[in-house]
């Protein structure tokens, strides 16, 4: 993801930390490794949903504009 966005890995981590802190989500490391899947689905140009999930568990879900 950092490569696609042309930013460094530490910058990417800082940006995710800002999101989690702003939303009040605890930023604690998982007990075991996960396969993180990130998906954004838009309905038109101004409205959609962002979802972070492990294979079978939703970790983070947010309405986005």
N, C-alpha and C positions, 0 to 999 in steps of 0.2 A: 504494500500500500504506500509506504514511504517513497519507494522508487517511482510509482505511478504519479504521485503528487509532486515529485521532485523536491522533497524536503528530507531532512535527516531523521533518523529513527528517534533520537531524543526529543526533537521538536514534535513529532507525531505523538509520543507518549505524553508530553506536556499538554497538548491540545485535548487528548482524551481525558486527562486528569481534570482539566477545566470543565469539561462537560459533566463528568461524574460529580464533581464538587458542587457545581451550579444546581444540579438536579437533586442533591442530597443523597446520592448513592454512595455507599461505603466502598472505598477502593482498597479492598483487601485481596491478597493473592489467593487464587483457587487452591484447594487442597490437593488437586491432581491436575496434570496437563489436560487441556481441552482443545477441541477443534473449533475455532471461532469462525462462525459464518456471519457475514454482515450483508444485509439486504435493505435497500430502500425502494419503496414502491410509491409512485406518484400517480395522482388522479388529476390530470390536467397539468398545468405548469406551476401552480402555486400551493399545492396541498399534497401531503403524503405521509408515509410512516417509515420510520427507521427501526430496524430490528437487529439486535446482536443475539446470537443463539449458539449454544453448544449443539451437538447432534440432535438431542431430544428435549432440550430445556431452554426456554427463553431467558436470557440474562438481562437484557435491557430492551425496552420498547418505548418509542416516543413519537408523538405526532410532530411533523415538521412542515415548514412552509418555505 
